[in-house]
Amino acid sequence: MMGLPQMEKQDRLETCRKIRNIAAQTCLYVFQHVFKASHKVSEVNFKNQWLKELERSYFKGFIGCWYDPPPGGIAVLFGDENNYERVNYPSLRSDIYWPRPNVFFKKDGLGYVFASPYTMVDNLPIIGDFGFTFYLGDLKVIKDHYRKCYKVLEKLIDKIEIGKKFKDLYKQSIRIIKDHKLENLILGTTDKAKTDLGHTIPFIDRNPDEKEMEKIDSGKAEQINGAISQARVFCNEFEEYVITDNCAFTFEPRFISQTGKLPMFSFHTIVQFMNGKKVVLSNFDGIFNLLGMNWLKN
């Protein structure tokens, strides 16, 4: 909607930051418990504990998780150096990639975790998705792969600027990804282009239309989730959406190697522009300190 007051946009951007930070902090708390656990922790155990911690943060604004399926809007995938195909998922929507009770965390393993929390501001749902792959082993080929992917991600984020169309950002990013002998492993189930690099945070720079507002006002989780999902604008090869000085979108390429079978690398980030200032929300530092993954930046 044109003419949305700047203060409202800023409030929604701040809300997005807060809810994402809640997702990161609760994820850190769960990992702390996992490392101390005397029993094996399954994907389902991790997912249930994370959801419980998010619910405990209700006073800070958590309402629910919108990206459902997977059930509860949380994904947890565990593997190891010899079995990482589960982490190389094409879409979290498929039930074969839902958290399982018989797949367990390993202290020298790898995995992917994701949560899709949202809260309400101005009676609108604002999301703060958070997710990442991790590797806890010491195999050089995987560490080198992850380091390369991390550097490529930084290059792509550096190219994001006000005035750029999503389709141009997508094409530029894909060229850089291919130049580094990587591919983007995303199979979209909502995006008509079938592959993308992320999507807008809905209702940051516009208000819902009448049909969207009806779904939101229903108070039903399924209706609200649908309104959020359908309101997203995807960063793909066709999209004319232009990055403005007050907006937010996820940037979440999923890198796989062209040259050999290696685990997928994905750091789900949110890029914001507030009054023209670019802010990249990663929220990974505390978790990577705990997981011993600061080698990524070396």
C-alpha positions as CSV (number, residue, x, y, z in Angstrom):
1,M,0.0,0.0,0.0
2,M,1.4,3.3,-1.0
3,G,1.8,6.0,1.6
4,L,2.2,3.7,4.6
5,P,3.7,6.0,7.4
6,Q,7.4,5.6,7.8
7,M,7.0,5.1,11.6
8,E,4.8,2.1,11.1
9,K,7.3,0.5,8.7
10,Q,10.0,1.1,11.3
11,D,7.9,-0.5,14.1
12,R,7.4,-3.6,12.0
13,L,11.1,-3.8,11.1
14,E,12.0,-3.6,14.8
15,T,9.4,-6.3,15.6
16,C,10.9,-8.6,12.9
17,R,14.3,-8.1,14.6
18,K,13.0,-8.9,18.0
19,I,11.1,-12.1,17.0
20,R,14.1,-13.4,15.1
21,N,16.4,-12.7,18.0
22,I,14.0,-14.7,20.2
23,A,14.3,-17.6,17.7
24,A,18.1,-17.5,17.9
25,Q,18.3,-17.2,21.7
26,T,15.8,-20.1,22.3
27,C,17.7,-22.2,19.7
28,L,21.0,-21.5,21.6
29,Y,19.3,-22.6,24.9
30,V,18.2,-25.9,23.3
31,F,21.7,-26.6,22.0
32,Q,23.1,-26.0,25.5
33,H,20.7,-28.6,26.9
34,V,21.5,-31.0,24.1
35,F,25.2,-30.9,24.8
36,K,24.5,-31.6,28.5
37,A,22.0,-34.3,27.9
38,S,22.8,-37.8,29.3
39,H,20.4,-39.4,26.8
40,K,20.2,-39.4,23.0
41,V,18.3,-36.4,21.6
42,S,16.2,-37.0,18.5
43,E,15.0,-34.6,15.9
44,V,11.5,-34.7,17.5
45,N,13.0,-34.0,21.0
46,F,14.9,-31.0,19.7
47,K,11.9,-29.7,17.9
48,N,9.6,-30.1,20.9
49,Q,12.1,-28.4,23.2
50,W,12.6,-25.5,20.9
51,L,8.8,-25.0,20.6
52,K,8.5,-25.1,24.3
53,E,11.2,-22.5,24.8
54,L,9.5,-20.3,22.2
55,E,6.2,-20.6,24.0
56,R,7.9,-19.7,27.3
57,S,9.0,-16.5,25.6
58,Y,5.3,-15.5,25.0
59,F,5.7,-12.4,27.2
60,K,8.3,-11.2,24.7
61,G,5.8,-11.5,21.8
62,F,5.9,-15.1,20.4
63,I,2.5,-16.1,19.0
64,G,3.3,-19.2,16.8
65,C,5.2,-20.6,13.9
66,W,3.7,-20.0,10.4
67,Y,5.6,-22.3,8.1
68,D,3.5,-25.4,8.5
69,P,4.2,-28.1,7.3
70,P,6.6,-29.2,8.8
71,P,4.4,-29.7,11.8
72,G,4.6,-26.8,14.2
73,G,6.6,-24.7,11.8
74,I,9.9,-26.1,13.0
75,A,12.4,-28.3,11.1
76,V,15.2,-30.4,12.5
77,L,17.4,-32.6,10.4
78,F,20.4,-34.5,11.8
79,G,23.1,-36.4,10.0
80,D,26.9,-37.1,10.0
81,E,29.8,-37.2,7.6
82,N,28.7,-40.5,6.1
83,N,25.0,-39.8,6.0
84,Y,24.1,-36.2,5.1
85,E,21.5,-36.7,2.3
86,R,18.8,-35.9,4.8
87,V,20.3,-32.5,5.3
88,N,20.4,-31.9,1.6
89,Y,16.7,-31.5,1.5
90,P,14.9,-30.0,-1.6
91,S,11.9,-28.8,0.5
92,L,10.9,-29.0,4.1
93,R,7.2,-29.4,3.1
94,S,7.7,-33.1,2.3
95,D,6.9,-35.5,5.2
96,I,10.1,-37.4,4.7
97,Y,11.9,-34.3,6.0
98,W,9.8,-33.8,9.1
99,P,11.4,-34.3,12.5
100,R,11.7,-38.0,13.3
101,P,11.9,-39.7,16.7
102,N,14.6,-42.2,15.5
103,V,17.2,-39.8,14.0
104,F,19.6,-38.5,16.7
105,F,22.0,-35.6,17.3
106,K,25.7,-36.5,17.2
107,K,28.3,-34.3,18.9
108,D,30.5,-34.8,15.8
109,G,27.7,-34.7,13.3
110,L,25.9,-32.1,11.2
111,G,22.4,-30.9,10.6
112,Y,20.0,-28.2,9.8
113,V,17.5,-26.5,12.1
114,F,14.8,-23.9,11.2
115,A,11.9,-22.1,13.0
116,S,9.4,-19.7,11.6
117,P,8.1,-17.6,14.6
118,Y,5.8,-14.7,14.3
119,T,4.3,-12.1,16.5
120,M,1.6,-9.4,16.1
121,V,2.1,-5.6,15.7
122,D,-0.7,-3.3,14.6
123,N,-2.8,-6.4,14.5
124,L,-0.6,-7.8,11.8
125,P,1.6,-11.0,11.8
126,I,5.3,-10.2,11.5
127,I,7.7,-13.1,11.0
128,G,11.3,-13.6,12.1
129,D,12.4,-16.8,10.5
130,F,15.7,-18.3,11.7
131,G,17.7,-21.3,10.5
132,F,21.2,-22.7,9.6
133,T,23.3,-25.8,8.8
134,F,25.9,-26.8,11.3
135,Y,29.0,-29.1,11.2
136,L,30.7,-30.3,14.4
137,G,33.2,-32.7,12.9
138,D,36.8,-32.2,11.7
139,L,36.8,-33.4,8.1
140,K,38.8,-30.9,6.1
141,V,36.8,-31.2,2.9
142,I,33.6,-30.3,4.6
143,K,35.1,-27.5,6.5
144,D,36.7,-26.1,3.3
145,H,33.3,-26.4,1.6
146,Y,31.5,-24.5,4.3
147,R,34.2,-21.8,4.5
148,K,33.8,-21.2,0.7
149,C,30.1,-21.1,1.0
150,Y,30.3,-18.6,3.8
151,K,32.5,-16.3,1.8
152,V,30.2,-16.6,-1.3
153,L,27.2,-15.7,0.9
154,E,29.0,-12.6,2.1
155,K,29.7,-11.6,-1.5
156,L,26.0,-12.0,-2.4
157,I,24.8,-10.0,0.5
158,D,27.3,-7.2,-0.4
159,K,25.5,-6.9,-3.8
160,I,22.1,-6.2,-2.2
161,E,21.2,-2.5,-2.5
162,I,18.3,-0.1,-2.6
163,G,16.8,0.3,-6.1
164,K,17.7,-3.2,-7.3
165,K,15.0,-5.5,-8.6
166,F,14.6,-8.9,-7.2
167,K,15.0,-10.5,-10.7
168,D,18.3,-8.7,-11.1
169,L,19.6,-9.6,-7.7
170,Y,18.6,-13.2,-8.4
171,K,20.4,-13.4,-11.8
172,Q,23.5,-11.7,-10.4
173,S,23.6,-14.0,-7.4
174,I,23.2,-17.1,-9.5
175,R,26.1,-16.1,-11.7
176,I,28.3,-15.7,-8.7
177,I,27.2,-19.0,-7.2
178,K,28.0,-20.8,-10.5
179,D,31.3,-19.1,-10.8
180,H,32.3,-20.7,-7.5
181,K,31.1,-24.2,-8.7
182,L,28.1,-24.2,-6.5
183,E,24.4,-24.6,-7.1
184,N,21.3,-23.3,-5.3
185,L,19.3,-26.2,-4.0
186,I,15.8,-24.7,-3.5
187,L,12.6,-26.3,-4.8
188,G,9.8,-23.9,-4.2
189,T,6.3,-25.2,-3.5
190,T,4.7,-21.8,-3.3
191,D,6.9,-19.8,-5.7
192,K,5.7,-20.2,-9.3
193,A,9.3,-19.9,-10.5
194,K,10.1,-23.1,-8.5
195,T,13.5,-21.8,-7.3
196,D,14.4,-18.6,-5.6
197,L,16.8,-17.0,-3.0
198,G,14.3,-15.8,-0.5
199,H,11.2,-13.7,-0.1
200,T,9.8,-10.5,1.4
201,I,8.8,-10.3,5.1
202,P,5.1,-9.7,4.5
203,F,3.3,-6.5,5.7
204,I,6.5,-4.5,6.4
205,D,6.0,-1.9,3.7
206,R,2.3,-2.4,2.9
207,N,-0.9,-3.3,4.8
208,P,-2.9,-6.4,4.0
209,D,-5.7,-6.2,1.4
210,E,-9.3,-7.0,2.4
211,K,-9.0,-10.8,1.8
212,E,-5.7,-11.0,3.7
213,M,-7.2,-9.1,6.6
214,E,-10.1,-11.4,6.8
215,K,-7.8,-14.3,7.3
216,I,-5.7,-12.5,9.9
217,D,-8.8,-11.4,11.8
218,S,-10.2,-14.9,11.9
219,G,-7.6,-15.7,14.6
220,K,-7.2,-19.2,13.2
221,A,-3.6,-20.4,12.9
222,E,-4.2,-22.0,9.5
223,Q,-5.8,-18.9,8.1
224,I,-3.0,-16.6,9.4
225,N,-0.3,-19.0,8.2
226,G,-1.9,-18.9,4.7
227,A,-2.1,-15.1,4.7
228,I,1.6,-14.9,5.5
229,S,2.6,-17.5,3.0
230,Q,0.6,-16.1,0.1
231,A,1.7,-12.5,0.8
232,R,5.4,-13.3,0.2
233,V,7.1,-11.9,-2.9
234,F,9.9,-14.2,-4.0
235,C,13.4,-13.2,-5.2
236,N,13.4,-15.1,-8.4
237,E,14.4,-14.6,-12.1
238,F,11.0,-12.9,-13.0
239,E,10.1,-10.7,-10.0
240,E,10.0,-7.0,-10.6
241,Y,9.9,-6.1,-6.9
242,V,12.3,-3.2,-6.1
243,I,14.3,-3.0,-2.9
244,T,13.3,0.3,-1.1
245,D,14.7,2.2,1.8
246,N,12.3,0.6,4.3
247,C,11.8,-3.1,3.6
248,A,12.9,-6.6,4.7
249,F,13.3,-9.9,3.1
250,T,14.9,-13.3,3.7
251,F,18.0,-14.2,1.9
252,E,18.5,-17.9,2.1
253,P,20.4,-19.6,-0.8
254,R,21.1,-23.2,-0.2
255,F,24.5,-24.1,-1.6
256,I,25.5,-27.5,-2.8
257,S,28.8,-28.4,-4.6
258,Q,28.9,-29.0,-8.3
259,T,32.1,-31.0,-8.0
260,G,31.2,-33.6,-5.5
261,K,28.8,-34.8,-2.9
262,L,29.0,-32.6,0.1
263,P,26.5,-31.4,2.8
264,M,24.3,-28.5,1.9
265,F,25.2,-25.1,3.3
266,S,22.5,-22.7,4.3
267,F,22.5,-19.7,6.6
268,H,19.0,-18.2,6.6
269,T,19.5,-14.4,6.9
270,I,17.1,-11.5,6.9
271,V,18.2,-8.3,5.1
272,Q,16.5,-5.1,6.2
273,F,16.7,-1.5,5.0
274,M,15.6,1.0,7.6
275,N,15.6,4.7,6.5
276,G,18.1,3.6,3.8
277,K,20.5,1.8,6.2
278,K,21.2,-1.8,5.4
279,V,21.1,-4.2,8.3
280,V,21.8,-8.0,8.0
281,L,20.2,-10.1,10.6
282,S,22.2,-13.3,11.2
283,N,22.1,-13.8,15.0
284,F,24.5,-16.7,14.7
285,D,27.4,-15.6,16.8
286,G,26.3,-17.1,20.2
287,I,25.4,-20.4,18.6
288,F,28.6,-20.7,16.7
289,N,30.6,-19.9,19.8
290,L,28.8,-22.8,21.5
291,L,29.2,-25.2,18.5
292,G,32.8,-24.3,18.0
293,M,32.1,-23.1,14.4
294,N,34.1,-19.9,14.4
295,W,36.5,-21.6,12.0
296,L,34.0,-20.6,9.3
297,K,35.5,-17.1,9.2
298,N,39.1,-18.2,8.9
